[in-house]
Amino acid sequence: MVDSLILLLFLVSGAAAGWLGVDLLPEQLLIQVDNPEGLRTVLAGFGAFFGLIAGFLFQQLRRKLMQQVRTMPTDLLISRAVGLILGLLVANLLLAPILLLPLPWEVVFVKPVAAILSNVFFGVSGYNLAEVHGRTLLRLFTRGDSEALLVADGVLQPASAKILDTSVIIDGRIRGLLDSGLLEGQVIVAQCVIDELQALADSANAEKRGRGRRGLKLLSELREQYGRRLVVNSTRYEGNGVDDKLQKLTADTGGTLLTADYNLAKVAEVQGLKVMNLSELVIALRPEVQPGDELQLKIAREGKEPHQGVGYLDDGTMVVVEDASQKIGLRVPVIITGALQNPTGRIVFARCDGDPQAGHSPTPNASDEPTGGKRRRSGKAASTSRQDPDSTNPR
């Protein structure tokens, strides 16, 4: 809407300049014209054409400027704005005597030319001086704030806002990230996300209803715990679905989209947005399991293939053990043989090693800690959740 309005204004301004510009032509030239109205129409057409080109150039300049403003630190933005205002003020003070001079008609164009050149020169000069020395001036007012000084020097970058996707809220792990201090900056929840959670909570499906209520309850608890840090953005964007609206909100705020949806993360990356995939973050923080590692593993169930057993590491990593389908409920020593990485996690493969009764627990419990046996790398993990390799992240 704004871009269309800009093009329309430049088009009308160019046409009006061409139409009215005929009156500024020398009289000797106008006498030689047989059809003045036709000349006005031609000049109006040329003016509209060049105005349209100027409108497109202004659009590109506006987009670049808005992108710089979104990513620019607040202190630098303020210092540059103050420098630009001071530069324009100095230019107009020096320009006042020139504008009051009585000049002949032949050289009267000197006044607008001088006004344009002086404003551009002093405006750019003030802008550049503020960029170089504005942060030094800021130090005079923030001597006791070391973090503000580091931001002013460019050593630290200000924390960007984190925009939560519905999948992250329903997942629940956002609470742990906030409590541990790994996430900085404001936390923004879009109105479309709240509407989606409400729709899930009102669903006739019991599973969806439980997910929606769990997400709304989590948001309520986070609001009580973090107060003003959790912000609800009530802007209602136009778009096809919640994902499209979240991408527009991320682009407008310059924040970071926090999601557990693999497809949404990839689409946002293609559009050049900042994205933090929660699943990839957890995978990156996991300890690794190397082939040849020995550990005690409880076989929980049968695998998909014959003679396979499935167990889980302490963090939920699924381990497929060969020839272990008859050892369900037993804690057996296994040797890691390999791993398979997919977008949703990692699956570890192993084979049995030694006597399966060596680590047998008479009362198997899912919360038992691995005990006994030889283990070279304890607590090694490689995935985020107990799920099959072909599963995806549902919204």
DAJO-V897528 format. One line per field, one symbol per residue. ss: DSSP state (H for helix, E for strand, - for the rest). phi: phi as a letter, one per 40 degrees, with the letter a starting at -180 (. if undefined). burial: 1 if it has 9 or more other C-alpha atoms within 8 Angstrom, else 0. A space follows every 50 residues. Layout:
ss=???
phi=???
burial=???
This chain:
ss=-HHHHHHHHHHHHHHHHHHHHHHH--HHHHH----HHHHHHHHHHHHHHH HHHHHHHHHHHHHHHHHHHHH--HHHHHHHHHHHHHHHHHHHHHHHHHHH ----HHH-HHHHHHHHHHHHHHHHHHHHHHHHHHHHHHH------HHHHH HH---------EEE-HHHHHH--HHHHHHH------EEEEHHHHHHHHHH H----HHHHHHHHHHHHHHHHHHHHHHHHEEEE-------HHHHHHHHHH HHH--EEEE--HHHHHHHHH---EEEEHHHHHHHH--------EEEEEEE EE-----EEEEE-----EEEEE--------EEEEEEEEEEEE--EEEEEE EE-------------------------------------------
phi=.ccccccccccccccccccccccccdcdccccccbccccccccccccccc ccccccccccccccccccccccdccccccccccccccccccccccdcccc ccbcccbcccccccccccccccccccccccccbcccccccbbccbccccc cccgcbbccccbbcccccccdgccccccccgcbbgcbbbccccccccccc cccccccccccccccccccccccccbgcccbccccbccicgccccccccc cccgcbcbabcccccccccccgccbbcccccccccccbbbdhcbacbccc acccccgcbbbbcccgccbcbcfbccbcgccbcbbcbiabbbccibbbba bcagccccbcbcbcacccccbggbbcbcgcbaabacaccccbccc
burial=00000111011111111111110000000100000000111111111111 11011100100000000001001011101111111111011100100000 00000000001001100110011111111110011001100100000011 11000000011111111111010100110000011111111111011111 10100001111111110110011000000110000000000101111111 10011111111101100110001111111011100100100011111111 11100011111110111111111110111111111111000001111111 111001011100000000000010101001111100001000000
